[in-house]
Amino acid sequence: MAAMKLPPTILIPIEGNLRLRNYEPEDADSFFSLISSSRDFLGKFNHAESSLDEVQQMVARARQRHHKDGFGFSAGLWNGNSLIGSFSANRIRWNSKRADIGFWIGKPHCEQGYASKGLRALVQYCFQDLGLNRIEATTVAENEPSIRLLKRHGFTNEGRLRQTVLINGRFYDELAFGLLKNEWDQRYGEIQKRTTTTYSQFTLKGNNLVLRDFREKDLPTYAKWLEPGHEWQNFDGPYYRQTLPAINPRLEKRKLMIESNSFPEPRMQVVIADINTDTLIGEANCYWNSAEIFWMSMGIDIFNSSLWGKGYGREALTLWIQYLFDAHPKLARLGLETWSGNHGMIKLALRLGFKEEARIRKARIVNGERYDALTFGLLREEWK
Ligand SMILES: CC(C)(COP(=O)(O)OP(=O)(O)OC[C@H]1O[C@@H](n2cnc3c(N)ncnc32)[C@H](O)[C@@H]1OP(=O)(O)O)[C@@H](O)C(=O)NCCC(=O)NCCS
């Protein structure tokens, strides 16, 4: 069997702003500070890097394994901008569909349920998205919390490896644990299915809606909403639509993406669909103001005005912002452009922490009246 490739972006949503995201070079400072604040604790049974330089090398090695060798990946467990710990899948043997996993949680975040959440997300990802059949984990025989965690998630102790680890001049035994896909499926079944961005598929699940790639079945609904006369068009850039909107290029572009299965990585435009019916109810998009300096803006539309004011916009925008910051680690900010007559968008932007950064007075004309052009901005460190 040909070796499978790992997707360049591994982003595993867990709940709220908690997710696993593959290491990026920019993460080294956060790892160094978490490792430094947990040194005694982590160093008990593991190697704990002792300098920023060493952490940078560790991140670079993990990235080489992920992006060049395809044998494994390491992901930070992040809650908003706060690094909680790390989860890895290593030595992926695609032919026999097995891998080793490893994990640690920083001392300040222990005993808060993060390890269970991260472990479940990682295991589910390995079985569901990577198609693996067996997961192995070895842990020092005296590492009680880790052993309890593995057993609680259905791992079987398959043996004792004697004196495999040398820490501070002392040898330790390790316990070898294994978990099979059918055991996991029996235990967790469908309820554990986590949606992830992988290969050609993109799905991010919220409570009431899902952000996903365009599919063929969406095109008639999408085309209907692009026809002139819908309420949403009175709010999304109505100043561009004094004549008939340029709908066809927008539709054609999505058609082409679906037909050629060539969705940009990371995604630039995605469907907002109802979680129960999977019907397209809107679209989220982004564009570069200047790609060279990672300056990006984004926007959303909930097409059906009878759904406005019910929290869909907030949920969709929250998922989209999180995705864009995760998928583009070099983004320092996200922009959002609108106009002073779009009260829904303004309220939503302010609710999510955007700041009004520019007001170009009387720059827009809508129905013969002058309005201000508005630019909002959200810095990465302001996004929690
Ligand atoms: C702007 C838009 C995405 C907001 O989506 P939504 O689903 O209505 O948003 P939510 O229900 O999450 O509302 C977010 C907040 O805005 C408020 N809000 C929504 N519409 C409002 C309006 N017309 N006037 C004042 N406040 C409004 C909500 O009450 C809510 O406030 P809260 O957090 O205090 O409860 C949606 O109205 C839309 O798609 N409009 C047409 C297209 C468009 O304008 N896109 C933006 C282009 S810049």
PDBQT file of the ligand as one rigid body, heavy atoms in Angstrom, charges set to zero:
ROOT
HETATM    1  C1  LIG A 401     -24.713  40.271   9.752  1.00  0.00    +0.000 C 
HETATM    2  C2  LIG A 401     -25.225  38.874   9.941  1.00  0.00    +0.000 C 
HETATM    3  C3  LIG A 401     -24.169  37.896   9.475  1.00  0.00    +0.000 C 
HETATM    4  C4  LIG A 401     -25.504  38.652  11.441  1.00  0.00    +0.000 C 
HETATM    5  O1  LIG A 401     -25.963  37.324  11.608  1.00  0.00    +0.000 OA
HETATM    6  P1  LIG A 401     -27.049  36.940  12.723  1.00  0.00    +0.000 P 
HETATM    7  O2  LIG A 401     -27.298  35.483  12.594  1.00  0.00    +0.000 OA
HETATM    8  O3  LIG A 401     -28.194  37.857  12.652  1.00  0.00    +0.000 OA
HETATM    9  O4  LIG A 401     -26.204  37.242  14.024  1.00  0.00    +0.000 OA
HETATM   10  P2  LIG A 401     -26.564  36.833  15.527  1.00  0.00    +0.000 P 
HETATM   11  O5  LIG A 401     -27.964  36.347  15.601  1.00  0.00    +0.000 OA
HETATM   12  O6  LIG A 401     -25.493  35.970  16.021  1.00  0.00    +0.000 OA
HETATM   13  O7  LIG A 401     -26.529  38.265  16.218  1.00  0.00    +0.000 OA
HETATM   14  C5  LIG A 401     -25.383  38.830  16.788  1.00  0.00    +0.000 C 
HETATM   15  C6  LIG A 401     -25.817  40.069  17.561  1.00  0.00    +0.000 C 
HETATM   16  O8  LIG A 401     -26.261  41.077  16.636  1.00  0.00    +0.000 OA
HETATM   17  C7  LIG A 401     -27.591  41.468  16.955  1.00  0.00    +0.000 C 
HETATM   18  N1  LIG A 401     -28.278  41.772  15.711  1.00  0.00    +0.000 N 
HETATM   19  C8  LIG A 401     -28.518  40.931  14.680  1.00  0.00    +0.000 A 
HETATM   20  N2  LIG A 401     -29.150  41.610  13.707  1.00  0.00    +0.000 NA
HETATM   21  C9  LIG A 401     -29.316  42.892  14.141  1.00  0.00    +0.000 A 
HETATM   22  C10 LIG A 401     -29.859  44.079  13.568  1.00  0.00    +0.000 A 
HETATM   23  N3  LIG A 401     -30.403  44.070  12.361  1.00  0.00    +0.000 N 
HETATM   24  N4  LIG A 401     -29.817  45.203  14.299  1.00  0.00    +0.000 NA
HETATM   25  C11 LIG A 401     -29.264  45.221  15.527  1.00  0.00    +0.000 A 
HETATM   26  N5  LIG A 401     -28.722  44.149  16.112  1.00  0.00    +0.000 NA
HETATM   27  C12 LIG A 401     -28.740  42.997  15.419  1.00  0.00    +0.000 A 
HETATM   28  C13 LIG A 401     -28.190  40.281  17.657  1.00  0.00    +0.000 C 
HETATM   29  O9  LIG A 401     -29.291  40.639  18.467  1.00  0.00    +0.000 OA
HETATM   30  C14 LIG A 401     -27.016  39.793  18.461  1.00  0.00    +0.000 C 
HETATM   31  O10 LIG A 401     -26.840  40.597  19.586  1.00  0.00    +0.000 OA
HETATM   32  P3  LIG A 401     -26.588  39.951  21.025  1.00  0.00    +0.000 P 
HETATM   33  O11 LIG A 401     -25.237  39.302  20.931  1.00  0.00    +0.000 OA
HETATM   34  O12 LIG A 401     -26.675  41.113  21.934  1.00  0.00    +0.000 OA
HETATM   35  O13 LIG A 401     -27.692  38.942  21.208  1.00  0.00    +0.000 OA
HETATM   36  C15 LIG A 401     -26.549  38.618   9.182  1.00  0.00    +0.000 C 
HETATM   37  O14 LIG A 401     -27.484  39.585   9.587  1.00  0.00    +0.000 OA
HETATM   38  C16 LIG A 401     -26.392  38.687   7.689  1.00  0.00    +0.000 C 
HETATM   39  O15 LIG A 401     -26.011  37.715   7.058  1.00  0.00    +0.000 OA
HETATM   40  N6  LIG A 401     -26.726  39.851   7.072  1.00  0.00    +0.000 N 
HETATM   41  C17 LIG A 401     -26.717  39.989   5.602  1.00  0.00    +0.000 C 
HETATM   42  C18 LIG A 401     -25.355  39.883   4.973  1.00  0.00    +0.000 C 
HETATM   43  C19 LIG A 401     -24.343  40.802   5.594  1.00  0.00    +0.000 C 
HETATM   44  O16 LIG A 401     -24.652  41.921   5.934  1.00  0.00    +0.000 OA
HETATM   45  N7  LIG A 401     -23.118  40.308   5.749  1.00  0.00    +0.000 N 
HETATM   46  C20 LIG A 401     -22.055  41.082   6.310  1.00  0.00    +0.000 C 
HETATM   47  C21 LIG A 401     -21.391  41.858   5.253  1.00  0.00    +0.000 C 
HETATM   48  S1  LIG A 401     -20.230  42.987   5.919  1.00  0.00    +0.000 SA
ENDROOT
TORSDOF 0
